[in-house]
Amino acid sequence: MLLTPNWRDWYHFRHQQECFKSGTPFEDYVSKVLSLFHPDFVNPAPSGTLGDGGCDGLAEGGTIFYACYGQRPGRNAERELAAKISSDFTRGLSQWGSFHTWKFVTNAPIGPESLRTVTELQKDHGPASDRPLTVRVVNSEALWRQVVGTLETAVLNELFPGAPGAENVELADLLPLLDTLGTQGSAIDAGADVLPVPASKMDFNELPEASRIEFNAGRLLAPRIDRWYEESSDPGLYDVHGDKFRSLYEEARAVTTVPAEILERLYVSVAGANFRMDGKRANAAFAVVSYFFDSCHIFETPPAEGDVARGEVPDAVAH
């Protein structure tokens, strides 16, 4: 399933929530993240008087050493942080000889004393020293950029259950179609018969000009949707989707009588919340919804002239 920017933002928000936690909960989150990022990550359990040697994890064959500190509320937070950096580094240096990169992961703000401590360690272990080391502080945003934000979608879903993906899309089996529409080039099939939005139906349902523009853009992809259904292994998939669209339309109309709001609910049902944050996904949603609009599965069909004359207003027709 194509990961869209709005879903990526959701994962980022969840990451930030975890990074707002203090103390051990934050440290546990970091340990879990690193175990998903490094196949060989191990966080040693404290052992009696030996403790954990200032180590909150080794990775990449022991070449990367992690120390982690979740901020604790306190009046001397900056001094405590500087002392923690110094003590963890000193203990790690004395007890672990394999690492060449030392990373201190924290959600605490780095103040002047902490920064001085870090720069002194970098200077003491520069290229010309007896034991050259790469010393880095990884804050919450760096943890996202370097680690969490690089994880595969399936791993992110394991880390943050309930992502606004297929689980929140009413027509989940349409997601492959949306991905196809969103990833193919913008060129339209040569000779494709793409008709304008039927003005009478748009007028009859009082859809605003913005919706007409969206439909006109989306309907250029109609030939691809035709082909997708033709190539589907399930010959009844189009009818199933048509019935579902009609049901979703009826549900939306029971909540609001504003046509644009009904349409927006249909878009969300197809493409997920905040779909407009991704231009390709939004245009794919416009295409699919306009496709079923034109097939008369959603919104109301204008009455024939004879029906108007007799004062009859027929129900919407699904075909």
Protein Blocks (a to p, Z undefined) as FASTA:
>chain_A
ZZdfklmmmmmmmmmmmmmpghjllmmmmmmmmmmmpmkbccdddehjlmnnopabdeeh
hlaccddddddddfklmmmmmmmmmmmmmmmmmmmckbcbdcdddfbdcdfklmmmmmmm
mmmmgmklmbdcddddddfklmmmmmmmmpcfklmmmmmghiacfklgmblmlmmmmmmm
mmmcfbdcehiacddddfklmmmnopafklmmmmmmmmmmmmmmmmmmmmpcblklmmmm
mmmmmmmmmmmmmmpccfklmmmmmmmmmnoghklmpmklmmmmmmmmmmmmmnopgccd
dddfklmmnopacddddZZ
